Amino acid sequence: MDANGRQWTRMRAVGDESSRTSLASVRAGLWGSPDHFDLPGGWECRVHGDPRLPVLVYLPGIHGDWTLITSFRTAVRGHVRFVEFCYSRDPCADLAAHADAMLTFLQTAGVSEAWLLAESFGSQVAWALLEALPRHPGLRIRGLILAGGFVRYPFRPGLWAATHFARHLPDWALRSLLGIYARVARARHRHAPETREQIGEFVRRRLEPGDREAVVHRLRLIAGFDPRAVASACRLPTWSLTGFWDPIVPWPLTHRGMGRHLPGWRGHRILPLADHTVLATQPSAAARWVLHWMAVAG
């Protein structure tokens, strides 16, 4: 039980991905069995790798879990201690609650220094976490990498349209779209076998009760959050990693704003073959840049 009276559960080698005998789980097993923590409400955390290595914290996108990060995690194996999360599906969990859960997980895992790798929606969690960081003096954030991330979402009509679409799409249409996505993704990730093997798990999770409502809630959190004041005070070394084919968070709009609002802004890298899920669609190239930036910043 932590200082706030929350009951923790700690397990070894549990969870959907790590309990399967597959190519992905065999390769992931080269890290050793991950530490697994959870909190009431559906918050989960897994920690992979040697505690002596630099810590890289992955904050997932709108899907809210680790199903698309497997190949990237494999690519950084041996270089970092990798921390990954599943967000709660609680429709009352605001961004402050996300930040509090992430910070509590890191404290419980014994993390004192870390880099943040914030993917899409995860960038909003990162800003909320940085805003809450002064209340956690035992944790130092070394730098921030935004993977398809942003400060304030730049195209508000598109955000409204995505929320409306997610709310009103019939269940049969959602299943059909996910089936199409699975077929395309298996071809798209043919050079990333660990991620390719997780497509079925990704689709299964999207069809679980409460998942669609959680996605809609996260879209509303994006719409209601303006982290420009937090970003303007952030002097951490910050980079952006994006896919060229990204219509969801258009990089020509986001990079211009980052240059204005981020005192620690160091620049960006656009991967030519990647889409919005840049860590999944070009995992090896993405890993090389992330590790390079961590080394440059020291």
C-alpha positions in Angstrom: 0.0 0.0 0.0 1.4 3.4 -1.0 1.4 6.7 1.0 -2.0 7.6 -0.4 -3.6 4.3 0.9 -3.8 2.7 -2.6 -3.4 -1.0 -2.7 -0.7 -2.3 -5.1 -0.4 -5.6 -6.8 3.0 -6.7 -8.0 3.4 -9.7 -10.3 6.1 -11.4 -12.4 5.5 -12.2 -16.0 1.8 -11.6 -16.2 -0.4 -10.0 -18.8 -1.7 -11.0 -22.2 1.4 -10.5 -24.2 4.0 -11.9 -21.8 2.0 -15.0 -21.1 1.8 -16.2 -24.7 4.2 -18.6 -26.3 4.9 -16.7 -29.6 7.7 -15.0 -31.5 6.9 -11.7 -29.8 6.9 -13.2 -26.3 10.1 -15.3 -26.9 12.0 -12.2 -28.1 10.5 -10.1 -25.3 11.7 -12.8 -22.9 15.3 -11.9 -23.7 14.8 -9.0 -21.4 13.9 -11.4 -18.6 10.4 -11.4 -17.1 9.0 -7.9 -16.7 7.9 -6.5 -13.4 4.1 -5.9 -13.5 2.3 -3.4 -11.3 -1.4 -2.5 -11.2 -3.7 -0.1 -9.5 -7.5 -0.3 -8.9 -9.4 1.1 -11.9 -7.4 -0.7 -14.6 -4.1 1.2 -14.5 -1.2 -1.1 -15.4 2.6 -0.8 -15.7 5.3 -3.2 -16.9 9.0 -2.6 -16.4 11.6 -4.4 -18.6 15.3 -4.5 -18.5 18.3 -3.9 -16.2 17.7 -1.4 -13.4 21.2 0.0 -14.1 20.3 1.2 -17.6 18.8 4.6 -18.4 15.0 4.6 -18.0 12.7 5.2 -21.0 9.1 5.7 -20.1 6.5 5.0 -22.9 3.2 6.9 -22.7 0.9 5.3 -25.2 -1.5 7.0 -27.6 -5.2 7.1 -27.8 -5.5 3.3 -27.8 -4.1 3.4 -24.3 -2.0 0.2 -24.0 1.3 -1.5 -25.1 0.1 -3.6 -28.0 1.8 -1.6 -30.7 5.1 -0.9 -29.0 6.6 -4.5 -29.1 9.0 -4.1 -32.0 10.3 -0.8 -30.8 10.8 -2.3 -27.3 12.8 -5.1 -28.9 14.9 -2.5 -30.9 16.0 -0.7 -27.7 16.6 -3.9 -25.7 19.9 -3.8 -23.9 20.2 0.0 -24.1 17.4 1.2 -21.7 15.2 0.0 -18.9 11.8 0.2 -20.6 8.6 1.2 -18.7 5.2 0.9 -20.4 1.7 1.6 -19.3 -2.0 0.7 -19.9 -4.3 3.6 -19.0 -7.5 3.1 -17.1 -10.8 3.1 -19.0 -12.5 5.0 -16.3 -14.5 7.8 -18.0 -14.0 10.0 -14.9 -10.1 9.9 -15.1 -8.8 13.3 -16.1 -5.3 14.0 -17.2 -4.3 14.8 -13.6 -5.4 11.3 -12.6 -3.3 9.9 -15.5 -0.3 11.8 -14.4 -0.7 10.8 -10.8 -1.0 7.1 -11.7 2.1 7.3 -13.9 4.2 9.1 -11.2 3.0 6.6 -8.6 4.0 3.7 -10.8 7.5 5.2 -11.3 8.0 5.8 -7.6 6.9 2.2 -6.8 9.3 0.8 -9.5 12.2 2.7 -7.9 12.7 5.1 -10.8 14.5 8.3 -9.9 15.5 9.5 -13.4 13.7 8.9 -16.7 13.2 10.0 -20.2 9.6 10.4 -21.5 8.6 8.9 -24.9 5.1 10.3 -25.4 3.0 9.0 -28.3 0.1 11.1 -29.7 -2.4 11.3 -26.8 0.5 10.4 -24.5 1.9 13.8 -25.1 -1.0 15.3 -23.2 -0.3 12.9 -20.3 3.3 14.0 -20.5 2.4 17.7 -20.1 0.1 16.8 -17.2 2.9 14.8 -15.6 5.4 17.6 -16.0 2.9 20.0 -14.4 2.6 17.6 -11.4 6.3 16.9 -11.2 7.2 19.6 -8.6 5.1 17.6 -6.1 7.4 14.6 -6.7 11.0 15.8 -5.8 12.3 12.2 -5.9 11.9 12.0 -9.7 13.9 13.8 -12.3 12.8 13.8 -16.0 15.9 14.0 -18.2 14.2 14.8 -21.5 11.0 14.5 -23.6 10.5 12.9 -27.0 7.1 13.4 -28.7 6.2 10.6 -31.1 3.4 11.9 -33.2 2.8 14.2 -30.2 1.8 17.8 -29.8 1.4 20.7 -27.4 -2.2 21.8 -28.1 -4.0 19.8 -30.8 -3.7 22.1 -33.9 -6.9 21.2 -35.9 -9.9 21.5 -33.6 -12.7 20.7 -36.3 -10.9 17.4 -37.0 -10.9 16.6 -33.3 -14.6 17.3 -33.0 -15.3 15.1 -36.1 -13.2 12.2 -34.7 -15.1 12.3 -31.4 -18.5 12.4 -33.1 -17.4 9.5 -35.4 -16.1 7.4 -32.5 -19.3 7.9 -30.5 -21.8 7.1 -33.2 -20.1 4.4 -35.3 -22.3 1.3 -35.1 -20.7 -1.8 -33.5 -20.9 -3.8 -36.7 -19.1 -1.0 -38.6 -16.4 -0.9 -35.8 -15.8 -4.7 -36.2 -15.6 -4.3 -40.0 -13.2 -1.5 -39.8 -11.0 -3.3 -37.3 -11.0 -6.4 -39.6 -9.8 -4.2 -42.5 -7.2 -2.6 -40.2 -5.9 -6.0 -39.1 -5.4 -7.1 -42.7 -3.7 -3.9 -43.7 -1.6 -3.8 -40.5 -0.3 -7.3 -40.9 1.1 -6.3 -44.4 2.2 -2.9 -43.1 4.2 -4.5 -40.2 5.7 -7.4 -42.2 9.2 -6.1 -41.3 8.3 -5.7 -37.6 7.3 -9.3 -36.7 6.8 -8.6 -32.9 4.3 -5.8 -33.7 2.7 -7.9 -36.4 2.0 -10.7 -33.9 0.2 -8.2 -31.6 -2.3 -7.0 -34.1 -4.9 -9.6 -33.1 -4.4 -8.6 -29.4 -4.8 -4.9 -30.4 -8.1 -5.7 -32.2 -9.4 -7.8 -29.3 -8.8 -5.1 -26.8 -10.6 -2.5 -29.0 -13.7 -4.7 -28.9 -13.7 -5.1 -25.1 -16.5 -3.4 -23.2 -15.7 0.1 -22.3 -12.8 0.6 -24.7 -14.7 2.7 -27.2 -16.0 4.9 -24.4 -12.4 5.3 -23.1 -11.2 6.4 -26.6 -14.1 9.0 -26.8 -13.2 10.2 -23.3 -9.5 10.6 -24.2 -10.5 12.6 -27.3 -12.5 14.9 -25.0 -9.5 15.2 -22.7 -7.5 16.5 -25.7 -10.2 19.0 -26.6 -10.4 20.3 -23.1 -6.7 20.6 -22.4 -4.4 23.5 -23.3 -0.9 22.8 -22.0 0.8 25.8 -23.7 1.7 27.4 -20.3 3.3 24.1 -19.1 5.2 23.7 -22.4 6.4 27.3 -22.3 8.0 26.7 -18.9 9.5 23.3 -20.0 13.3 23.6 -20.5 13.9 19.9 -20.9 15.7 18.8 -24.0 12.7 18.0 -26.3 12.5 16.4 -29.8 9.7 15.4 -32.1 9.6 12.2 -34.0 6.9 11.9 -36.7 5.9 9.8 -39.7 5.7 11.6 -43.0 2.3 10.0 -43.7 0.5 11.4 -40.7 -2.9 13.0 -41.3 -3.9 12.7 -37.7 -1.3 15.0 -36.2 0.0 16.9 -39.2 3.6 17.7 -38.6 3.7 21.0 -40.6 1.3 22.4 -38.0 2.7 20.9 -34.8 6.4 21.6 -35.5 5.8 25.3 -36.0 4.0 25.5 -32.6 6.7 23.6 -30.9 9.4 26.0 -32.0 7.3 28.8 -30.5 6.3 27.3 -27.2 9.1 25.0 -26.1 12.3 26.7 -24.7 14.0 23.3 -24.7 13.1 22.5 -28.3 16.0 20.8 -30.1 14.4 19.8 -33.4 12.5 17.0 -35.2 13.0 14.0 -37.4 10.4 12.9 -40.0 10.6 9.2 -40.9 9.6 8.9 -44.6 7.9 5.5 -44.5 6.1 5.9 -41.2 2.5 6.9 -40.5 1.0 8.4 -37.3 2.1 5.3 -35.3 5.7 6.1 -36.0 7.1 3.8 -33.3 5.3 0.9 -34.7 5.7 1.5 -38.5 9.4 2.2 -38.4 10.5 0.8 -35.1 14.2 0.3 -35.8 14.7 3.8 -37.3 12.7 5.3 -34.4 14.8 3.5 -31.9 18.0 4.7 -33.4 16.9 8.3 -33.2 15.5 8.0 -29.6 18.8 6.4 -28.4 20.8 9.0 -30.3 18.9 11.9 -28.6 19.3 10.3 -25.2 23.0 10.0 -25.7 23.4 13.6 -27.1 21.6 15.1 -24.1 23.7 13.0 -21.7 
